[in-house]
Amino acid sequence: MSVESPPDESLAPAGGRDDSETSEGRARIPRRLWLRFGLLIALLVAGVAIVRYSPVGEYVELERAVAALEELGRNPLAPVVLLGLWAIASPLGIPVSPLVFASGAVFGTLWGWLYSLAGATLGASLSFWIARRLGHELVAHSLGENRLRRVEEAVMRHGFWTVCRLRFAPLPFVLINTGAALAGMRYPKFVLGSILGLAPSLWVYNYFSHALVDATAADRPGVWRNLFLALAAFLAITLLPQVIARLRARAR
């Protein structure tokens, strides 16, 4: 009578887990994904270098931005140039706040707000799609299928309002755009959440900058009242995310 030899335990996966459960986390990431992600990092580094080491950095200052935009304001193509600046600055991570304040100072509250909202939406969309194209696949490959599914479910549940709230916070514009793209957020929710969050804040910033110009020029009565209202709205829109977060925390 023959006795069957026991299976060689050295061939079994450690801890009794199947190879299919452990191979996902150890899957080799293709070189092309690293190259794409490296290009995304290079774009952001290039933006920092442009601001710091080139003459463009001088125009990040509000006074220089307003003066430059006033020169362009005499040209009917000035709004197109403004949109082009948004399209270039946003993906590179160049600060866009001077564009917002300069728009209100040069074009007035209404038109400055419309141009700012259009430019911010265009810039956010380009930044989102570049980050999605260059970085999302690497993140998805690194997380693995199960963890990626959990992340995408969380983004689906909370992503829209998260983006909306973050647009009120004083965070770098490119950070929100890139983060949403890498997290796998769907573009329609991203752009709608961005518009909903940007519209009121951009209105306040444009009104504030226009009121500052009026206060300096003193070209109409009631200018100080408008400046006070602008300051109050500016502070309110800045503190609003913190107030909402505290109210939600107390409700829990």
C-alpha positions as CSV (number, residue, x, y, z in Angstrom):
1,M,0.0,0.0,0.0
2,S,1.5,3.3,-1.1
3,V,1.3,6.4,1.1
4,E,0.8,9.7,-0.7
5,S,3.4,12.3,0.2
6,P,2.0,15.6,1.7
7,P,2.1,18.6,-0.6
8,D,5.2,20.7,-0.4
9,E,4.2,23.7,1.8
10,S,7.1,25.7,0.4
11,L,5.1,26.1,-2.8
12,A,2.0,27.5,-1.0
13,P,1.6,31.3,-0.7
14,A,2.6,32.7,2.7
15,G,-0.4,33.0,5.1
16,G,-2.5,30.7,2.9
17,R,-3.4,33.6,0.5
18,D,-3.9,33.0,-3.1
19,D,-1.4,34.5,-5.6
20,S,-4.2,36.5,-7.2
21,E,-4.7,38.4,-3.9
22,T,-1.1,39.5,-3.7
23,S,0.0,40.0,-7.2
24,E,-2.1,43.1,-7.7
25,G,-0.1,45.2,-5.3
26,R,3.2,44.0,-6.7
27,A,2.3,44.5,-10.4
28,R,5.1,46.3,-12.2
29,I,4.2,49.8,-13.3
30,P,5.0,50.3,-17.0
31,R,7.8,52.8,-17.8
32,R,5.5,54.9,-20.0
33,L,3.3,55.7,-17.0
34,W,6.3,57.0,-15.0
35,L,7.3,59.1,-18.0
36,R,3.9,60.6,-18.3
37,F,3.8,61.4,-14.6
38,G,7.3,62.8,-14.8
39,L,6.1,65.2,-17.6
40,L,3.3,66.4,-15.3
41,I,5.8,67.1,-12.5
42,A,8.1,68.9,-15.1
43,L,5.2,71.2,-16.1
44,L,4.6,72.2,-12.5
45,V,8.3,72.7,-11.9
46,A,8.5,74.8,-15.1
47,G,5.7,77.0,-13.8
48,V,7.6,77.7,-10.5
49,A,10.8,78.4,-12.5
50,I,9.0,80.8,-14.8
51,V,7.6,82.8,-11.9
52,R,10.9,82.8,-10.0
53,Y,13.5,83.3,-12.7
54,S,11.9,85.0,-15.6
55,P,10.4,88.5,-16.2
56,V,6.9,86.8,-16.1
57,G,7.3,86.8,-12.3
58,E,7.0,90.5,-12.2
59,Y,3.5,90.4,-13.6
60,V,2.4,88.1,-10.8
61,E,2.4,91.3,-8.6
62,L,-1.0,92.9,-8.6
63,E,0.1,96.4,-9.7
64,R,2.0,95.1,-12.7
65,A,-0.8,92.8,-13.7
66,V,-3.4,95.7,-13.5
67,A,-1.1,98.0,-15.5
68,A,-0.5,95.4,-18.2
69,L,-4.2,94.5,-18.5
70,E,-5.1,98.2,-18.7
71,E,-2.8,98.5,-21.7
72,L,-4.5,95.5,-23.2
73,G,-7.9,96.8,-22.2
74,R,-7.8,99.4,-25.0
75,N,-7.7,96.5,-27.5
76,P,-10.9,94.8,-28.4
77,L,-9.1,91.4,-28.2
78,A,-8.2,92.0,-24.6
79,P,-10.7,89.4,-23.3
80,V,-9.3,86.8,-25.7
81,V,-5.8,87.6,-24.4
82,L,-7.1,87.3,-20.8
83,L,-8.5,83.8,-21.5
84,G,-5.2,82.8,-23.1
85,L,-3.4,83.8,-20.0
86,W,-5.7,81.7,-17.9
87,A,-5.2,78.8,-20.3
88,I,-1.4,79.1,-19.9
89,A,-1.1,79.9,-16.2
90,S,-3.5,77.3,-14.8
91,P,-1.8,74.1,-16.0
92,L,1.7,75.4,-15.1
93,G,0.6,76.3,-11.6
94,I,1.3,80.0,-12.0
95,P,-0.7,82.1,-9.5
96,V,-4.0,83.3,-11.1
97,S,-5.2,85.7,-8.4
98,P,-3.6,88.7,-10.1
99,L,-5.7,87.9,-13.2
100,V,-8.9,87.9,-11.1
101,F,-8.2,91.2,-9.3
102,A,-6.9,92.8,-12.5
103,S,-10.0,91.8,-14.4
104,G,-12.3,93.5,-11.9
105,A,-10.0,96.6,-11.8
106,V,-9.9,97.0,-15.6
107,F,-13.2,95.6,-16.9
108,G,-15.5,96.4,-13.9
109,T,-17.4,94.1,-11.6
110,L,-19.8,92.4,-14.1
111,W,-17.6,92.0,-17.2
112,G,-14.6,91.3,-15.0
113,W,-16.5,88.6,-13.2
114,L,-17.7,87.0,-16.5
115,Y,-14.2,87.0,-18.0
116,S,-12.8,85.7,-14.8
117,L,-15.4,82.9,-14.6
118,A,-14.8,81.9,-18.2
119,G,-11.0,82.0,-17.8
120,A,-11.1,80.0,-14.6
121,T,-13.3,77.4,-16.1
122,L,-11.1,77.1,-19.2
123,G,-7.9,77.0,-17.1
124,A,-9.3,74.5,-14.7
125,S,-10.5,72.2,-17.5
126,L,-7.1,72.3,-19.3
127,S,-5.3,71.6,-16.0
128,F,-7.7,68.8,-15.2
129,W,-7.4,67.1,-18.6
130,I,-3.6,67.3,-18.6
131,A,-3.3,65.8,-15.1
132,R,-5.9,63.1,-16.0
133,R,-3.9,62.2,-19.2
134,L,-0.5,62.2,-17.6
135,G,-1.1,61.0,-14.0
136,H,-4.4,59.2,-13.4
137,E,-3.3,55.9,-15.0
138,L,-0.2,55.7,-12.8
139,V,-2.3,56.4,-9.7
140,A,-4.9,53.8,-10.7
141,H,-2.1,51.2,-11.4
142,S,-0.4,51.9,-8.1
143,L,-3.6,51.6,-6.0
144,G,-4.8,48.4,-7.6
145,E,-8.3,47.5,-8.6
146,N,-9.9,47.1,-5.2
147,R,-8.6,50.2,-3.6
148,L,-9.2,52.2,-6.8
149,R,-12.8,51.2,-6.7
150,R,-13.2,52.4,-3.1
151,V,-11.5,55.7,-4.0
152,E,-13.8,56.2,-7.0
153,E,-16.9,55.4,-4.9
154,A,-15.8,58.0,-2.3
155,V,-15.2,60.6,-5.1
156,M,-18.6,59.8,-6.6
157,R,-20.3,60.4,-3.2
158,H,-18.4,63.5,-2.0
159,G,-16.4,64.8,-4.9
160,F,-18.8,67.4,-6.2
161,W,-19.3,69.2,-3.0
162,T,-15.7,68.8,-2.0
163,V,-14.6,70.6,-5.1
164,C,-17.2,73.3,-4.6
165,R,-16.0,73.9,-1.0
166,L,-12.4,73.9,-1.9
167,R,-13.0,76.7,-4.5
168,F,-13.7,79.0,-1.5
169,A,-10.5,78.0,0.3
170,P,-7.2,79.9,-0.3
171,L,-5.6,76.8,-2.0
172,P,-3.4,76.8,-5.1
173,F,-5.7,76.6,-8.2
174,V,-3.6,73.9,-9.8
175,L,-3.7,71.8,-6.7
176,I,-7.5,71.4,-6.7
177,N,-7.5,70.7,-10.5
178,T,-4.7,68.1,-10.4
179,G,-6.0,66.4,-7.2
180,A,-9.5,66.0,-8.7
181,A,-8.1,64.5,-11.9
182,L,-5.7,62.1,-10.2
183,A,-8.5,61.0,-7.8
184,G,-10.6,59.9,-10.9
185,M,-13.4,62.5,-10.6
186,R,-15.7,62.7,-13.6
187,Y,-15.2,65.9,-15.6
188,P,-18.9,67.0,-15.6
189,K,-19.0,66.9,-11.8
190,F,-15.7,68.6,-11.6
191,V,-16.5,71.5,-13.9
192,L,-20.0,72.0,-12.4
193,G,-18.7,71.9,-8.8
194,S,-15.9,74.3,-9.9
195,I,-18.3,76.8,-11.4
196,L,-20.7,76.7,-8.4
197,G,-17.8,77.4,-6.1
198,L,-16.0,79.9,-8.3
199,A,-19.0,82.0,-9.3
200,P,-19.7,83.7,-5.9
201,S,-16.1,84.0,-4.9
202,L,-15.0,85.5,-8.2
203,W,-17.8,88.0,-8.0
204,V,-16.6,89.1,-4.6
205,Y,-13.0,89.4,-5.7
206,N,-13.9,91.4,-8.8
207,Y,-16.2,93.7,-6.8
208,F,-13.5,94.2,-4.2
209,S,-10.8,95.1,-6.8
210,H,-13.1,97.4,-8.6
211,A,-14.1,99.1,-5.4
212,L,-10.4,99.6,-4.6
213,V,-9.9,101.3,-7.9
214,D,-12.9,103.6,-7.3
215,A,-11.7,104.4,-3.8
216,T,-8.3,105.4,-5.3
217,A,-9.8,107.5,-8.0
218,A,-12.8,108.8,-5.9
219,D,-14.8,109.2,-9.1
220,R,-18.3,108.7,-7.7
221,P,-20.2,109.3,-4.5
222,G,-20.7,106.4,-2.1
223,V,-17.4,104.9,-3.0
224,W,-16.4,104.2,0.6
225,R,-19.7,102.5,1.3
226,N,-19.0,100.2,-1.7
227,L,-15.5,99.6,-0.5
228,F,-16.8,98.6,3.0
229,L,-19.3,96.3,1.4
230,A,-16.6,94.8,-0.7
231,L,-14.4,94.2,2.3
232,A,-17.3,92.6,4.3
233,A,-18.1,90.3,1.4
234,F,-14.5,89.5,0.9
235,L,-14.1,88.4,4.5
236,A,-17.4,86.5,4.5
237,I,-16.5,84.5,1.4
238,T,-13.1,83.7,2.9
239,L,-14.5,82.5,6.2
240,L,-17.5,80.7,4.8
241,P,-15.9,77.3,4.3
242,Q,-14.7,77.3,8.0
243,V,-18.2,78.3,9.2
244,I,-19.8,75.5,7.2
245,A,-17.3,72.9,8.4
246,R,-17.9,73.9,12.1
247,L,-21.7,73.7,11.6
248,R,-21.5,70.3,10.1
249,A,-19.2,69.1,12.9
250,R,-21.6,70.3,15.5
251,A,-24.5,68.6,13.7
252,R,-22.8,65.3,13.9
